[in-house]
């Protein structure tokens, strides 16, 4: 299993009570595909480097996890379908 880091930006207008199910949905996808979450944290609301549509601010969330590389493509496809996620990036961490 490889170590990965997911950084995703959520629409800052999303209410806190809707953020929790979104985080759980991402966690469930990782764990049901034999992955393991090592750390999850929030960087809070920050100004975007450039506007994305009408958004100028986004909520930055980070998830560090271990998983096989075979789940990355379906995971990326799943993240693209989640409406409040504006952008995301998955990087492989060095061992």
Secondary structure as GFF3:
##gff-version 3
##sequence-region A 1 95
A	DSSP	beta_strand	2	11	.	.	.	ID=ss1
A	DSSP	alpha_helix	16	32	.	.	.	ID=ss2
A	DSSP	beta_strand	36	52	.	.	.	ID=ss3
A	DSSP	beta_strand	55	67	.	.	.	ID=ss4
A	DSSP	three_ten_helix	69	71	.	.	.	ID=ss5
A	DSSP	alpha_helix	72	81	.	.	.	ID=ss6
A	DSSP	beta_strand	85	92	.	.	.	ID=ss7
###
